[in-house]
């Protein structure tokens, strides 16, 4: 395989505001205009990205670009983490945002509405080694499992919101509107979970509304996290009186959620969740099966080559 030829995995959106075939045609025209040699395949289902990434690795592609969102990127990095380090180190991963949620792309200031700029940046091949978070847990069959993430792990209310948000985004089209609608809808359910969490030398043993462990923006909950410092940012939110909810929504929209009095921030290399009262767990915006028993969330430094803006 030629050194500079890209392998592109196109992940179409679904739903009312889905990207059309015309958008993909425009992206292809832009690739040709920039004289980029590439081969592409289209993912047929949620689970097909993993298989397609393996196929491209086995066929010798050095640059794999995902035209998709956070969930597709999550599948791609988990596939890369399954191969030998020497093989993984020769592969560079890139993204042209095209998903329902593109938070990790937004961290690097990639804009889904400006794929022309994104392609020009990717062409310059500015590569950075980035960190991944890792969730280690036991499944219902008693097997030890792990799942890597680029953006964040949510435990509790926000995991439920992100699950609902994926659906309401089809209706509202807007990231912010869909989140706010989902937040308000679930807030009236007064969702809280008895949790016991260890972060650094602190032990949290009380009812918690939500916790976010971010390797990057964390959908606005860990705005200071960066995927290249060997640390994870954590925000733990306790229950708020209804009179303070409007303030919390305002600070979230403004990107200042850490100023909210009920949110407590931490920075660490590992979080141990000893009990979370069956709280939902979301990873990079996708709901996963609730782990059985205690689980840990840690960071692995500089394990993926990623194309970033120059």
Secondary structure, DSSP 4 states (H G I P E B T S, - for coil): --TT-EEEEE----STTPPPHHHHHHHHHHHHHTT--EEEEE--STTHHHHHHHHHHHTT-SEEEEEE-HHHHHHHHHHHTTS-HHHHTT-EEEEEE-SS--HHHHHTT--TT-HHHHHHHHHTT-EEEEEEEEEEEE-TTS-EEEEEESSEEEEEHHHHHHHHHHHHHHHH--HHHHHHHHHHHHHTTT--EEEEEEETTEEEEEEESEEEEESS-GGGTSTT--TTSS-EEEEEE----GGGHHHHHHHHHTT-GGGSTTEEEEEESEEEEEE-TT--EEETTEEEPPPSS-EEEEEEEEEEEEE---
